Amino acid sequence: MQTWPVNPAASSACVQASSVARLVGAIASQDRTALASAILHTVQAALPSQHCAIFAHEASRNPRLLSGAGEGGPWVAIKSATAYLRDHYRADAMHQMASRRPAGIAKGEVVVCRERCEDIEEPEYREACFTALGIRERLTVLMRCASDSWLSVHIYRIAGQPSFSAQEVDTLVGLAPVIAGCVARHYASDIDGETGFRDTVTGDIGELCPSLTEREREVLMRILDGVTVNRIAEDLKLRPTTVATYRMRAYEKLGVASRRELFAAVLRRHALAQSQAPATQEAGRTGTALLHAA
């Protein structure tokens, strides 16, 4: 996989006013095709592409699709995303780079990545997410939006089309700051509440029991997402019995015995934090008032 750093200060790419308006209108849109469609429309003039998919990669969780679109409709992007999210994202060199610890990209940094079908070593990933869907090549705008959160925008070119040229890659590098900014604002708007919920649960789990190991937290977060033990085992490349052992140890540390009790513990922790917040804020205001009085 090839990568190119993005320097917003050096970007001289021009975007048509109609494309800007479409991008701005797609931010926070509840239409799951809107943002991907607007990005595809923006890049089409300079680097013709057929499909676009946008993903969020959050902490130790499975990635999720934020938006998908294509010239003939969103179905190819959605089918590719479904196979990718279900079975193959761990084989993606881009995902491996994003999840590396310590991270090789600083918070707020943006890079452009390139992955050709013929360069993918994992045959099942290559077949399911590229060959079977007639996809030849992918350019990705990858941005790190938080310490453990990443956003990726995939631009796909189909078989029968020429490979992306060096000039087209340079064009996407120039457009990347605009694309990254729009996607980051769309993600921050949290239109479906899922981002806030997942972030809250992740934080609550850590605060409920700081002694949880990383593997135990990974297992618990997937359990809260409704993922089965067998599916978790596949995701983490572990045996189901090993996952069950991590679950048992985590439950013992938290003092719960089931997923329902785990949910209840997280909800109680979150409700307690919310109830204490106004009191803390009032104490802060009172302290400030006393300082001013003094």
C-alpha positions, 0 to 999 in steps of 0.5 A: 500500500502506498501513502502520501502525506497531506499538507493543507497549507500547501493545497491549491486545489479548486472546488466548484461552488456547486460542489461546495454547496453539495458537500455542505448540504450533506454534512449532518444529512440523515440520508446515508448516501448524501455525503458519499454522493457529494464527495463522489461528485466533487472528485469526478471531474478530476479523477473519474470514479464509480463508488465511494464509501465512508467508514468510522474506525473507533477504538477497539470496535468493529468499523462502521459504514457512515455513508455509501454511494455510486454512479448507479446507486449505493449497492456496490459500495454497500455490498463491498462495505458489508463484506469488509465489515463482516469478515475482512477489515482486519486484512486491510493494510489501511486499517492495520496502519490506523490501528497500530500502536503507537499510532504512526499518524498524529491526531488531526493528520490526514494521509492518502492511501492507495491499494490496487487489487493485484497488490492485496495478499489476502485472497479472500479479502481481495475476492470479496471486496474487490474482484467479485464486485468488479473493483480494480483500485481504491484511493483512501483519504484517511484522517485521525480525528481522536486518539483512538478514532479514525475516519476513512473515505474510499474512492473506487475505480472499477475493472476496465478503467485505467489505474489512477495516474500520478496526477490524479493521486496528486489531485486527491491529495489536494482535495483531501483537506476539504474532504476530510473537513466535511467528513469530520464535521459530519461525524462530529454532528452524530446524527444518529446518536451512535457515536456519542453512545459508543464513546460514552459506553467505552468511557464508562467501561473503563471508569467502572473497572480500571483493572480490565485488560485491553482484551477484556475491554474489547470483548465487553464492548463487542458484547454491548454491541450485540456481537456473539461469542463466536463472532467475537472470536472470529474478529479477534482471531481467538478461540470461542472458549478463550473469548468466554474466559475473557468475558467471565473474568471481566464479569467477575471484575465488574460484579455482573453475571450477564449482558443485561446486568452489564448494560444496567451497570453502564447505564447506572454509571452514566446516570450517576455521572450526569446527576453529579455534573450539575452539582460540580458545575454549581460548585465551580460557579460558587467558587468563582463567585467567592474568588471575585468577592474576595 
